[in-house]
Amino acid sequence: MKVKSLKVIIASYLQAQTEEFVQDGVDILLDQINESHREAQMQYDFQYSRVTVDALVDLQNGVPLTPLPLHGTSNLVTVKKVLQPWVTDQTGNDRPLKFVDRDWQREDLRERWYGIPTPFAPVQRDVPSYPTFYETYLVQMAQTLFLYPSATTIWPQNPVPVFIDVIRFFPDFKDQDDNVDFLLQYASDYLKWDTIVRLNPLVKEFVPRQEGNVAPPTDLRDAAWAKLLAWDAQLITTGTAGLTLD
C-alpha cells in the first residue's frame, strides 16, 4: 500500500476527491492519516519498531534520549523508549546494563550514603559501609540518559559508547509514493478505518438519523486494530505451540 493509494481509498469512502481535503495549503487527509499513524505507535510497542541505537554518554551531562543513530550508522531515529542498554567491556564482550529511573538512583544513593556526613569523603578502609559498586546502570531522567555511577575510575573513557535496544517512532508520511513503513504495509486496513473515523466529524453534518456512511465505522476500526495486534504477537514466538485466532 502506498500513501497516495490510501488517500484515494479513504476519499472514495467519504464520496470525495483527495483534492477536496486540501484547505489553505494544508492536506487535512494526510494530516489525519499521520495522526492515526502516530497514535498507533504511541499506544503499542510493535516488534518492527524495535531497533538498536548508539549513544555516547557523557559522564557529567549524559546524552539526549532522542534522536539517536541506528547502531553502526549515522541515520538518526526518534526514540520512544529504552528497552535494554549494553556496553562493551575491555575484553570485547558485550554486557547488559541495568536500566533504572532517577527515583531508583536517588534511593540507591540514599541507602549507600546513609549515616555518612556530607562534608566527608571517606575511603573504604575507614568506613566499612562506604559505597561500593558491583554493577553499573543507565539512568533515564526525562529526555536524558546518564551512567551511574559516573566515576572515571569505573569508566576508562569519556564519553562512554553505549548501544541500546529501543522502541523507535517512524516519521510522518509524506505525499510521496515511496514513503512506506511497516504500518502502511501491514496495517493499512487499520489506518484506513481510523482515519475515516477521525475525518467523519469534519466532513459530515449532524442529522437525527444515521444513513449510508454517516456513522463512523468504529467497529471496523476496532476489528482492524485487534487483527493488527494478533499479527504482531505472532512475529516472534518461542516453543512449538502454534498461534491461532481461535
TORVEXDO-931465 format. One record per residue: residue number from 1; x, y, z of N, C-alpha, C in turn. Coordinates in steps of 0.2 Angstrom, whole numbers, plus 5000, padded with zeros to 4 digits. Example, Ala and Ser with C-alpha at 12.3 -4.5 7.8 and 13.67 -1.06 7.14 Angstrom:
<atoms>
ATOM / 1 / 5066 / 4972 / 5039 / 5062 / 4978 / 5039 / 5066 / 4984 / 5039
ATOM / 2 / 5064 / 4989 / 5035 / 5068 / 4995 / 5036 / 5064 / 5000 / 5039
</atoms>
This chain:
<atoms>
ATOM / 1 / 5004 / 4994 / 5000 / 5000 / 5000 / 5000 / 5004 / 5006 / 5000
ATOM / 2 / 5003 / 5011 / 4996 / 5006 / 5017 / 4996 / 5002 / 5023 / 4999
ATOM / 3 / 5005 / 5028 / 5001 / 5001 / 5033 / 5005 / 4996 / 5036 / 5000
ATOM / 4 / 4998 / 5037 / 4994 / 4993 / 5040 / 4989 / 4987 / 5036 / 4988
ATOM / 5 / 4988 / 5029 / 4987 / 4983 / 5025 / 4986 / 4978 / 5025 / 4993
ATOM / 6 / 4981 / 5025 / 4998 / 4977 / 5025 / 5005 / 4973 / 5031 / 5005
ATOM / 7 / 4975 / 5037 / 5002 / 4972 / 5043 / 5002 / 4966 / 5043 / 4998
ATOM / 8 / 4967 / 5040 / 4992 / 4961 / 5039 / 4987 / 4956 / 5034 / 4990
ATOM / 9 / 4958 / 5029 / 4993 / 4953 / 5024 / 4996 / 4949 / 5028 / 5001
ATOM / 10 / 4952 / 5031 / 5005 / 4948 / 5035 / 5011 / 4943 / 5040 / 5008
ATOM / 11 / 4946 / 5044 / 5003 / 4942 / 5049 / 5000 / 4936 / 5046 / 4996
ATOM / 12 / 4937 / 5040 / 4993 / 4931 / 5037 / 4990 / 4926 / 5035 / 4994
ATOM / 13 / 4928 / 5032 / 5000 / 4923 / 5030 / 5005 / 4919 / 5036 / 5008
ATOM / 14 / 4922 / 5042 / 5008 / 4919 / 5048 / 5010 / 4915 / 5052 / 5004
ATOM / 15 / 4916 / 5048 / 4998 / 4912 / 5051 / 4992 / 4915 / 5058 / 4991
ATOM / 16 / 4922 / 5058 / 4990 / 4925 / 5065 / 4989 / 4931 / 5063 / 4985
ATOM / 17 / 4934 / 5069 / 4983 / 4941 / 5068 / 4979 / 4946 / 5070 / 4984
ATOM / 18 / 4952 / 5068 / 4983 / 4958 / 5069 / 4988 / 4959 / 5077 / 4988
ATOM / 19 / 4958 / 5080 / 4983 / 4959 / 5087 / 4982 / 4955 / 5091 / 4987
ATOM / 20 / 4949 / 5089 / 4988 / 4944 / 5092 / 4992 / 4946 / 5093 / 5000
ATOM / 21 / 4951 / 5089 / 5002 / 4953 / 5089 / 5009 / 4959 / 5094 / 5010
ATOM / 22 / 4961 / 5097 / 5004 / 4967 / 5102 / 5005 / 4963 / 5109 / 5006
ATOM / 23 / 4965 / 5112 / 5012 / 4962 / 5119 / 5014 / 4968 / 5123 / 5016
ATOM / 24 / 4968 / 5129 / 5012 / 4974 / 5134 / 5013 / 4981 / 5131 / 5013
ATOM / 25 / 4982 / 5126 / 5009 / 4988 / 5123 / 5008 / 4989 / 5117 / 5013
ATOM / 26 / 4985 / 5116 / 5017 / 4985 / 5110 / 5022 / 4981 / 5104 / 5020
ATOM / 27 / 4985 / 5098 / 5019 / 4982 / 5092 / 5017 / 4979 / 5089 / 5023
ATOM / 28 / 4972 / 5090 / 5024 / 4969 / 5088 / 5030 / 4969 / 5080 / 5030
ATOM / 29 / 4968 / 5077 / 5024 / 4968 / 5070 / 5024 / 4974 / 5067 / 5026
ATOM / 30 / 4980 / 5069 / 5023 / 4986 / 5067 / 5025 / 4988 / 5068 / 5032
ATOM / 31 / 4986 / 5074 / 5035 / 4987 / 5075 / 5042 / 4983 / 5070 / 5046
ATOM / 32 / 4977 / 5068 / 5045 / 4974 / 5064 / 5049 / 4976 / 5057 / 5048
ATOM / 33 / 4979 / 5055 / 5043 / 4982 / 5048 / 5042 / 4988 / 5048 / 5047
ATOM / 34 / 4992 / 5054 / 5047 / 4998 / 5054 / 5051 / 4996 / 5054 / 5058
ATOM / 35 / 4990 / 5057 / 5060 / 4988 / 5057 / 5067 / 4987 / 5050 / 5069
ATOM / 36 / 4983 / 5046 / 5065 / 4982 / 5039 / 5066 / 4988 / 5035 / 5067
ATOM / 37 / 4993 / 5036 / 5062 / 5000 / 5033 / 5062 / 5003 / 5034 / 5068
ATOM / 38 / 5004 / 5040 / 5071 / 5007 / 5042 / 5077 / 5004 / 5039 / 5083
ATOM / 39 / 4997 / 5039 / 5083 / 4994 / 5036 / 5089 / 4994 / 5029 / 5090
ATOM / 40 / 4995 / 5025 / 5084 / 4996 / 5018 / 5084 / 5002 / 5016 / 5088
ATOM / 41 / 5007 / 5020 / 5086 / 5014 / 5019 / 5089 / 5014 / 5021 / 5096
ATOM / 42 / 5010 / 5026 / 5098 / 5010 / 5028 / 5105 / 5007 / 5023 / 5109
ATOM / 43 / 5002 / 5020 / 5107 / 4998 / 5015 / 5111 / 5001 / 5008 / 5111
ATOM / 44 / 5006 / 5006 / 5107 / 5008 / 4999 / 5107 / 5015 / 4999 / 5105
ATOM / 45 / 5019 / 4995 / 5108 / 5026 / 4994 / 5106 / 5027 / 4988 / 5101
ATOM / 46 / 5027 / 4989 / 5094 / 5027 / 4984 / 5089 / 5034 / 4981 / 5088
ATOM / 47 / 5034 / 4975 / 5086 / 5040 / 4971 / 5085 / 5044 / 4975 / 5080
ATOM / 48 / 5041 / 4977 / 5075 / 5045 / 4980 / 5070 / 5048 / 4987 / 5071
ATOM / 49 / 5046 / 4990 / 5077 / 5048 / 4996 / 5080 / 5055 / 4995 / 5084
ATOM / 50 / 5057 / 4989 / 5085 / 5062 / 4988 / 5089 / 5069 / 4988 / 5085
ATOM / 51 / 5073 / 4992 / 5087 / 5080 / 4993 / 5084 / 5085 / 4994 / 5089
ATOM / 52 / 5091 / 4994 / 5087 / 5097 / 4996 / 5091 / 5100 / 5002 / 5089
ATOM / 53 / 5101 / 5007 / 5094 / 5104 / 5013 / 5093 / 5111 / 5014 / 5096
ATOM / 54 / 5115 / 5019 / 5094 / 5121 / 5020 / 5098 / 5121 / 5027 / 5101
ATOM / 55 / 5124 / 5027 / 5107 / 5124 / 5033 / 5111 / 5131 / 5034 / 5114
ATOM / 56 / 5133 / 5040 / 5114 / 5140 / 5042 / 5118 / 5138 / 5046 / 5124
ATOM / 57 / 5138 / 5043 / 5130 / 5135 / 5045 / 5136 / 5141 / 5049 / 5139
ATOM / 58 / 5140 / 5056 / 5140 / 5145 / 5060 / 5144 / 5144 / 5059 / 5151
ATOM / 59 / 5149 / 5058 / 5155 / 5149 / 5056 / 5162 / 5146 / 5061 / 5166
ATOM / 60 / 5146 / 5068 / 5164 / 5144 / 5073 / 5168 / 5137 / 5075 / 5165
ATOM / 61 / 5136 / 5076 / 5159 / 5130 / 5078 / 5156 / 5125 / 5073 / 5153
ATOM / 62 / 5127 / 5067 / 5152 / 5123 / 5062 / 5149 / 5122 / 5063 / 5142
ATOM / 63 / 5117 / 5060 / 5139 / 5116 / 5061 / 5132 / 5108 / 5061 / 5131
ATOM / 64 / 5106 / 5065 / 5126 / 5099 / 5066 / 5125 / 5096 / 5059 / 5123
ATOM / 65 / 5090 / 5058 / 5125 / 5087 / 5051 / 5123 / 5085 / 5051 / 5116
ATOM / 66 / 5084 / 5056 / 5113 / 5082 / 5056 / 5106 / 5084 / 5063 / 5102
ATOM / 67 / 5085 / 5063 / 5096 / 5086 / 5057 / 5092 / 5093 / 5054 / 5093
ATOM / 68 / 5094 / 5047 / 5091 / 5100 / 5044 / 5091 / 5101 / 5040 / 5085
ATOM / 69 / 5107 / 5038 / 5083 / 5108 / 5035 / 5076 / 5107 / 5027 / 5077
ATOM / 70 / 5105 / 5024 / 5072 / 5105 / 5017 / 5072 / 5111 / 5014 / 5072
ATOM / 71 / 5112 / 5008 / 5076 / 5118 / 5005 / 5078 / 5123 / 5004 / 5071
ATOM / 72 / 5129 / 5007 / 5072 / 5134 / 5007 / 5066 / 5132 / 5011 / 5061
ATOM / 73 / 5128 / 5016 / 5061 / 5126 / 5020 / 5056 / 5126 / 5028 / 5058
ATOM / 74 / 5125 / 5032 / 5054 / 5123 / 5039 / 5055 / 5116 / 5041 / 5054
ATOM / 75 / 5112 / 5036 / 5053 / 5105 / 5038 / 5052 / 5101 / 5039 / 5059
ATOM / 76 / 5099 / 5045 / 5060 / 5095 / 5046 / 5066 / 5088 / 5044 / 5066
ATOM / 77 / 5086 / 5041 / 5072 / 5079 / 5039 / 5073 / 5076 / 5042 / 5079
ATOM / 78 / 5070 / 5043 / 5079 / 5066 / 5046 / 5085 / 5065 / 5040 / 5090
ATOM / 79 / 5068 / 5041 / 5096 / 5067 / 5035 / 5101 / 5061 / 5036 / 5105
ATOM / 80 / 5057 / 5031 / 5106 / 5051 / 5031 / 5110 / 5053 / 5029 / 5117
ATOM / 81 / 5056 / 5024 / 5118 / 5058 / 5021 / 5125 / 5064 / 5016 / 5125
ATOM / 82 / 5067 / 5016 / 5130 / 5073 / 5012 / 5131 / 5071 / 5005 / 5133
ATOM / 83 / 5073 / 4999 / 5130 / 5072 / 4993 / 5132 / 5078 / 4990 / 5136
ATOM / 84 / 5084 / 4990 / 5133 / 5090 / 4987 / 5136 / 5096 / 4990 / 5133
ATOM / 85 / 5100 / 4993 / 5138 / 5106 / 4996 / 5136 / 5112 / 4991 / 5137
ATOM / 86 / 5117 / 4992 / 5133 / 5123 / 4987 / 5133 / 5129 / 4991 / 5132
ATOM / 87 / 5135 / 4988 / 5135 / 5141 / 4991 / 5135 / 5146 / 4986 / 5133
ATOM / 88 / 5151 / 4988 / 5129 / 5157 / 4983 / 5128 / 5162 / 4984 / 5133
ATOM / 89 / 5164 / 4978 / 5136 / 5169 / 4979 / 5141 / 5176 / 4979 / 5138
ATOM / 90 / 5182 / 4979 / 5142 / 5188 / 4979 / 5140 / 5191 / 4973 / 5136
ATOM / 91 / 5187 / 4968 / 5138 / 5189 / 4961 / 5134 / 5185 / 4960 / 5128
ATOM / 92 / 5181 / 4965 / 5126 / 5177 / 4965 / 5120 / 5171 / 4961 / 5120
ATOM / 93 / 5169 / 4960 / 5126 / 5162 / 4956 / 5127 / 5157 / 4961 / 5128
ATOM / 94 / 5151 / 4960 / 5126 / 5145 / 4964 / 5127 / 5141 / 4963 / 5133
ATOM / 95 / 5140 / 4967 / 5137 / 5137 / 4966 / 5144 / 5131 / 4971 / 5144
ATOM / 96 / 5125 / 4968 / 5147 / 5119 / 4972 / 5148 / 5120 / 4976 / 5154
ATOM / 97 / 5118 / 4982 / 5153 / 5117 / 4987 / 5159 / 5110 / 4987 / 5162
ATOM / 98 / 5110 / 4987 / 5168 / 5103 / 4988 / 5171 / 5100 / 4995 / 5169
ATOM / 99 / 5094 / 4995 / 5168 / 5091 / 5002 / 5166 / 5086 / 5004 / 5172
ATOM / 100 / 5087 / 5010 / 5174 / 5083 / 5012 / 5180 / 5081 / 5020 / 5179
ATOM / 101 / 5077 / 5022 / 5183 / 5075 / 5029 / 5183 / 5078 / 5033 / 5188
ATOM / 102 / 5077 / 5040 / 5188 / 5080 / 5044 / 5193 / 5078 / 5043 / 5200
ATOM / 103 / 5072 / 5041 / 5201 / 5070 / 5039 / 5208 / 5073 / 5033 / 5211
ATOM / 104 / 5074 / 5028 / 5207 / 5078 / 5022 / 5209 / 5085 / 5024 / 5211
ATOM / 105 / 5088 / 5028 / 5207 / 5095 / 5031 / 5208 / 5096 / 5034 / 5215
ATOM / 106 / 5091 / 5039 / 5216 / 5091 / 5043 / 5222 / 5090 / 5038 / 5228
ATOM / 107 / 5086 / 5033 / 5228 / 5085 / 5029 / 5234 / 5091 / 5025 / 5235
ATOM / 108 / 5094 / 5022 / 5229 / 5100 / 5018 / 5230 / 5106 / 5023 / 5233
ATOM / 109 / 5107 / 5029 / 5231 / 5112 / 5033 / 5234 / 5110 / 5034 / 5241
ATOM / 110 / 5104 / 5035 / 5243 / 5102 / 5037 / 5250 / 5104 / 5031 / 5254
ATOM / 111 / 5103 / 5025 / 5252 / 5105 / 5019 / 5256 / 5112 / 5018 / 5257
ATOM / 112 / 5116 / 5019 / 5251 / 5123 / 5019 / 5251 / 5127 / 5024 / 5256
ATOM / 113 / 5124 / 5030 / 5256 / 5127 / 5035 / 5260 / 5124 / 5036 / 5267
ATOM / 114 / 5119 / 5032 / 5269 / 5116 / 5033 / 5275 / 5121 / 5033 / 5281
ATOM / 115 / 5120 / 5038 / 5285 / 5124 / 5039 / 5291 / 5131 / 5042 / 5290
ATOM / 116 / 5133 / 5044 / 5283 / 5139 / 5047 / 5282 / 5138 / 5054 / 5281
ATOM / 117 / 5141 / 5059 / 5285 / 5140 / 5066 / 5284 / 5142 / 5068 / 5277
ATOM / 118 / 5139 / 5073 / 5274 / 5140 / 5076 / 5268 / 5147 / 5078 / 5267
ATOM / 119 / 5150 / 5082 / 5272 / 5157 / 5085 / 5270 / 5162 / 5080 / 5270
ATOM / 120 / 5161 / 5074 / 5272 / 5167 / 5069 / 5272 / 5167 / 5065 / 5266
ATOM / 121 / 5173 / 5063 / 5264 / 5174 / 5059 / 5258 / 5179 / 5053 / 5261
ATOM / 122 / 5175 / 5049 / 5264 / 5179 / 5043 / 5267 / 5182 / 5038 / 5262
ATOM / 123 / 5187 / 5034 / 5264 / 5189 / 5029 / 5260 / 5187 / 5023 / 5263
ATOM / 124 / 5187 / 5017 / 5259 / 5184 / 5011 / 5261 / 5186 / 5008 / 5267
ATOM / 125 / 5193 / 5009 / 5268 / 5196 / 5006 / 5274 / 5194 / 5009 / 5281
ATOM / 126 / 5191 / 5016 / 5280 / 5189 / 5020 / 5286 / 5182 / 5018 / 5287
ATOM / 127 / 5178 / 5018 / 5282 / 5171 / 5017 / 5284 / 5169 / 5010 / 5280
ATOM / 128 / 5167 / 5005 / 5283 / 5165 / 4999 / 5280 / 5159 / 4999 / 5276
ATOM / 129 / 5155 / 5004 / 5277 / 5149 / 5005 / 5274 / 5149 / 5009 / 5268
ATOM / 130 / 5156 / 5011 / 5266 / 5157 / 5016 / 5261 / 5154 / 5013 / 5254
ATOM / 131 / 5151 / 5017 / 5250 / 5148 / 5014 / 5244 / 5153 / 5010 / 5239
ATOM / 132 / 5151 / 5004 / 5238 / 5155 / 5001 / 5233 / 5150 / 4998 / 5227
ATOM / 133 / 5152 / 4998 / 5221 / 5148 / 4997 / 5215 / 5150 / 4990 / 5212
ATOM / 134 / 5146 / 4986 / 5212 / 5147 / 4979 / 5208 / 5143 / 4979 / 5202
ATOM / 135 / 5139 / 4984 / 5201 / 5135 / 4984 / 5194 / 5135 / 4992 / 5192
ATOM / 136 / 5134 / 4992 / 5186 / 5133 / 4999 / 5183 / 5126 / 5000 / 5180
ATOM / 137 / 5124 / 5006 / 5179 / 5117 / 5007 / 5177 / 5116 / 5012 / 5172
ATOM / 138 / 5111 / 5012 / 5168 / 5109 / 5018 / 5163 / 5103 / 5021 / 5166
ATOM / 139 / 5103 / 5027 / 5168 / 5098 / 5030 / 5171 / 5094 / 5035 / 5166
ATOM / 140 / 5088 / 5035 / 5166 / 5084 / 5040 / 5162 / 5081 / 5045 / 5167
ATOM / 141 / 5082 / 5051 / 5165 / 5078 / 5057 / 5169 / 5075 / 5061 / 5163
ATOM / 142 / 5069 / 5061 / 5163 / 5065 / 5064 / 5157 / 5068 / 5062 / 5150
ATOM / 143 / 5071 / 5067 / 5147 / 5073 / 5066 / 5140 / 5081 / 5065 / 5140
ATOM / 144 / 5084 / 5063 / 5145 / 5091 / 5062 / 5146 / 5093 / 5056 / 5149
ATOM / 145 / 5098 / 5053 / 5146 / 5101 / 5047 / 5149 / 5108 / 5048 / 5152
ATOM / 146 / 5109 / 5045 / 5158 / 5115 / 5045 / 5162 / 5118 / 5039 / 5164
ATOM / 147 / 5124 / 5038 / 5165 / 5128 / 5032 / 5168 / 5128 / 5033 / 5175
ATOM / 148 / 5127 / 5028 / 5179 / 5128 / 5028 / 5186 / 5131 / 5021 / 5188
ATOM / 149 / 5136 / 5022 / 5192 / 5140 / 5028 / 5194 / 5144 / 5031 / 5188
ATOM / 150 / 5145 / 5037 / 5189 / 5149 / 5041 / 5184 / 5156 / 5042 / 5185
ATOM / 151 / 5159 / 5038 / 5190 / 5166 / 5039 / 5192 / 5171 / 5037 / 5186
ATOM / 152 / 5176 / 5041 / 5185 / 5181 / 5040 / 5180 / 5185 / 5034 / 5182
ATOM / 153 / 5185 / 5032 / 5188 / 5189 / 5026 / 5190 / 5185 / 5019 / 5187
ATOM / 154 / 5178 / 5020 / 5186 / 5175 / 5014 / 5183 / 5174 / 5014 / 5176
ATOM / 155 / 5174 / 5020 / 5173 / 5173 / 5021 / 5165 / 5180 / 5023 / 5163
ATOM / 156 / 5183 / 5019 / 5158 / 5190 / 5021 / 5156 / 5190 / 5027 / 5151
ATOM / 157 / 5185 / 5029 / 5149 / 5185 / 5034 / 5144 / 5178 / 5039 / 5145
ATOM / 158 / 5178 / 5045 / 5142 / 5173 / 5049 / 5142 / 5173 / 5053 / 5136
ATOM / 159 / 5167 / 5053 / 5132 / 5161 / 5049 / 5134 / 5161 / 5042 / 5133
ATOM / 160 / 5156 / 5038 / 5136 / 5156 / 5031 / 5135 / 5152 / 5029 / 5130
ATOM / 161 / 5154 / 5025 / 5125 / 5150 / 5022 / 5120 / 5145 / 5016 / 5123
ATOM / 162 / 5139 / 5017 / 5122 / 5134 / 5013 / 5124 / 5129 / 5011 / 5118
ATOM / 163 / 5127 / 5005 / 5117 / 5122 / 5004 / 5112 / 5116 / 5001 / 5116
ATOM / 164 / 5110 / 5003 / 5113 / 5104 / 5002 / 5117 / 5098 / 4999 / 5112
ATOM / 165 / 5095 / 4994 / 5115 / 5089 / 4992 / 5111 / 5083 / 4996 / 5113
ATOM / 166 / 5080 / 4999 / 5108 / 5074 / 5004 / 5110 / 5068 / 5002 / 5105
ATOM / 167 / 5063 / 5006 / 5107 / 5057 / 5006 / 5103 / 5058 / 5013 / 5099
ATOM / 168 / 5057 / 5013 / 5093 / 5058 / 5019 / 5089 / 5051 / 5022 / 5087
ATOM / 169 / 5051 / 5028 / 5085 / 5045 / 5031 / 5081 / 5047 / 5031 / 5074
ATOM / 170 / 5042 / 5029 / 5070 / 5043 / 5030 / 5062 / 5040 / 5037 / 5061
ATOM / 171 / 5043 / 5041 / 5056 / 5041 / 5048 / 5054 / 5035 / 5048 / 5051
ATOM / 172 / 5032 / 5054 / 5051 / 5026 / 5055 / 5047 / 5027 / 5053 / 5040
ATOM / 173 / 5021 / 5052 / 5037 / 5021 / 5051 / 5029 / 5021 / 5057 / 5026
ATOM / 174 / 5025 / 5057 / 5020 / 5025 / 5062 / 5015 / 5020 / 5060 / 5009
ATOM / 175 / 5018 / 5065 / 5006 / 5014 / 5064 / 5000 / 5018 / 5061 / 4994
ATOM / 176 / 5021 / 5056 / 4995 / 5026 / 5053 / 4990 / 5025 / 5045 / 4990
ATOM / 177 / 5025 / 5042 / 4984 / 5023 / 5035 / 4984 / 5028 / 5031 / 4987
ATOM / 178 / 5035 / 5033 / 4988 / 5040 / 5029 / 4990 / 5041 / 5029 / 4998
ATOM / 179 / 5036 / 5032 / 5001 / 5037 / 5033 / 5008 / 5032 / 5028 / 5012
ATOM / 180 / 5036 / 5022 / 5013 / 5032 / 5016 / 5016 / 5036 / 5014 / 5022
ATOM / 181 / 5032 / 5013 / 5028 / 5035 / 5009 / 5033 / 5030 / 5003 / 5035
ATOM / 182 / 5032 / 4999 / 5040 / 5028 / 4993 / 5041 / 5021 / 4994 / 5042
ATOM / 183 / 5019 / 4999 / 5045 / 5012 / 5001 / 5047 / 5008 / 5002 / 5041
ATOM / 184 / 5011 / 5005 / 5036 / 5007 / 5007 / 5030 / 5007 / 5000 / 5026
ATOM / 185 / 5012 / 4996 / 5026 / 5012 / 4990 / 5023 / 5008 / 4984 / 5026
ATOM / 186 / 5008 / 4984 / 5032 / 5004 / 4978 / 5036 / 4998 / 4980 / 5039
ATOM / 187 / 4997 / 4987 / 5041 / 4991 / 4989 / 5045 / 4987 / 4995 / 5041
ATOM / 188 / 4987 / 4994 / 5034 / 4983 / 4999 / 5030 / 4976 / 4999 / 5032
ATOM / 189 / 4973 / 4993 / 5033 / 4966 / 4992 / 5035 / 4965 / 4997 / 5041
ATOM / 190 / 4969 / 4996 / 5046 / 4968 / 5000 / 5052 / 4968 / 5007 / 5051
ATOM / 191 / 4974 / 5009 / 5047 / 4975 / 5016 / 5046 / 4969 / 5019 / 5042
ATOM / 192 / 4966 / 5015 / 5037 / 4960 / 5017 / 5033 / 4954 / 5019 / 5038
ATOM / 193 / 4952 / 5014 / 5042 / 4946 / 5015 / 5046 / 4947 / 5020 / 5051
ATOM / 194 / 4953 / 5020 / 5054 / 4954 / 5025 / 5060 / 4954 / 5032 / 5057
ATOM / 195 / 4957 / 5033 / 5051 / 4957 / 5040 / 5048 / 4950 / 5042 / 5046
ATOM / 196 / 4946 / 5037 / 5044 / 4939 / 5039 / 5042 / 4935 / 5041 / 5048
ATOM / 197 / 4937 / 5037 / 5054 / 4933 / 5039 / 5060 / 4935 / 5046 / 5062
ATOM / 198 / 4942 / 5048 / 5061 / 4944 / 5055 / 5063 / 4941 / 5060 / 5058
ATOM / 199 / 4940 / 5058 / 5052 / 4938 / 5063 / 5047 / 4930 / 5064 / 5047
ATOM / 200 / 4927 / 5059 / 5050 / 4920 / 5059 / 5049 / 4917 / 5065 / 5052
ATOM / 201 / 4918 / 5068 / 5058 / 4915 / 5074 / 5060 / 4917 / 5080 / 5056
ATOM / 202 / 4923 / 5080 / 5053 / 4925 / 5085 / 5049 / 4921 / 5086 / 5042
ATOM / 203 / 4918 / 5080 / 5040 / 4916 / 5081 / 5033 / 4908 / 5079 / 5033
ATOM / 204 / 4905 / 5077 / 5038 / 4898 / 5076 / 5038 / 4894 / 5080 / 5043
ATOM / 205 / 4888 / 5082 / 5041 / 4884 / 5086 / 5045 / 4880 / 5082 / 5050
ATOM / 206 / 4878 / 5084 / 5056 / 4874 / 5080 / 5060 / 4867 / 5080 / 5057
ATOM / 207 / 4864 / 5074 / 5058 / 4857 / 5073 / 5056 / 4854 / 5068 / 5061
ATOM / 208 / 4848 / 5069 / 5063 / 4845 / 5065 / 5068 / 4844 / 5057 / 5067
ATOM / 209 / 4846 / 5055 / 5061 / 4846 / 5048 / 5059 / 4853 / 5046 / 5056
ATOM / 210 / 4855 / 5040 / 5056 / 4861 / 5038 / 5053 / 4859 / 5035 / 5046
ATOM / 211 / 4862 / 5037 / 5041 / 4861 / 5034 / 5034 / 4868 / 5033 / 5031
ATOM / 212 / 4868 / 5028 / 5027 / 4874 / 5027 / 5022 / 4881 / 5027 / 5027
ATOM / 213 / 4886 / 5031 / 5025 / 4892 / 5031 / 5028 / 4893 / 5037 / 5033
ATOM / 214 / 4887 / 5039 / 5035 / 4887 / 5045 / 5040 / 4890 / 5042 / 5047
ATOM / 215 / 4888 / 5037 / 5049 / 4890 / 5034 / 5055 / 4898 / 5032 / 5055
ATOM / 216 / 4902 / 5034 / 5060 / 4909 / 5032 / 5059 / 4910 / 5025 / 5060
ATOM / 217 / 4914 / 5022 / 5056 / 4915 / 5014 / 5056 / 4920 / 5012 / 5062
ATOM / 218 / 4918 / 5014 / 5068 / 4922 / 5012 / 5074 / 4923 / 5004 / 5075
ATOM / 219 / 4917 / 5001 / 5073 / 4918 / 4993 / 5074 / 4923 / 4990 / 5069
ATOM / 220 / 4923 / 4993 / 5063 / 4928 / 4991 / 5058 / 4935 / 4993 / 5060
ATOM / 221 / 4936 / 4999 / 5063 / 4942 / 5001 / 5065 / 4945 / 4996 / 5071
ATOM / 222 / 4940 / 4995 / 5076 / 4942 / 4991 / 5082 / 4944 / 4984 / 5080
ATOM / 223 / 4940 / 4981 / 5075 / 4942 / 4974 / 5072 / 4949 / 4974 / 5069
ATOM / 224 / 4950 / 4980 / 5065 / 4957 / 4980 / 5062 / 4962 / 4981 / 5067
ATOM / 225 / 4961 / 4984 / 5072 / 4966 / 4985 / 5077 / 4968 / 4978 / 5081
ATOM / 226 / 4963 / 4975 / 5082 / 4963 / 4968 / 5085 / 4967 / 4963 / 5081
ATOM / 227 / 4966 / 4964 / 5074 / 4969 / 4960 / 5069 / 4977 / 4961 / 5069
ATOM / 228 / 4978 / 4968 / 5069 / 4985 / 4970 / 5069 / 4989 / 4968 / 5075
ATOM / 229 / 4986 / 4968 / 5081 / 4989 / 4966 / 5087 / 4991 / 4958 / 5087
ATOM / 230 / 4986 / 4955 / 5084 / 4986 / 4947 / 5084 / 4992 / 4946 / 5079
ATOM / 231 / 4993 / 4949 / 5073 / 4998 / 4948 / 5069 / 5005 / 4950 / 5072
ATOM / 232 / 5005 / 4955 / 5076 / 5011 / 4957 / 5079 / 5014 / 4952 / 5084
ATOM / 233 / 5009 / 4949 / 5088 / 5010 / 4944 / 5093 / 5013 / 4938 / 5090
ATOM / 234 / 5012 / 4937 / 5084 / 5015 / 4930 / 5081 / 5022 / 4931 / 5077
ATOM / 235 / 5024 / 4937 / 5077 / 5030 / 4939 / 5073 / 5036 / 4935 / 5077
ATOM / 236 / 5036 / 4935 / 5083 / 5042 / 4932 / 5087 / 5039 / 4927 / 5092
ATOM / 237 / 5040 / 4921 / 5091 / 5037 / 4916 / 5096 / 5042 / 4911 / 5098
ATOM / 238 / 5041 / 4908 / 5104 / 5045 / 4903 / 5106 / 5041 / 4896 / 5107
ATOM / 239 / 5045 / 4891 / 5108 / 5042 / 4884 / 5108 / 5039 / 4882 / 5102
ATOM / 240 / 5035 / 4877 / 5103 / 5032 / 4873 / 5097 / 5024 / 4875 / 5096
ATOM / 241 / 5021 / 4878 / 5101 / 5014 / 4879 / 5101 / 5012 / 4884 / 5095
ATOM / 242 / 5008 / 4882 / 5091 / 5005 / 4887 / 5086 / 5000 / 4892 / 5088
ATOM / 243 / 5001 / 4898 / 5085 / 4996 / 4903 / 5087 / 4990 / 4903 / 5082
ATOM / 244 / 4984 / 4904 / 5085 / 4979 / 4904 / 5080 / 4974 / 4910 / 5083
ATOM / 245 / 4969 / 4912 / 5079 / 4965 / 4917 / 5081 / 4958 / 4914 / 5084
ATOM / 246 / 4958 / 4908 / 5085 / 4953 / 4904 / 5089 / 4953 / 4906 / 5096
</atoms>
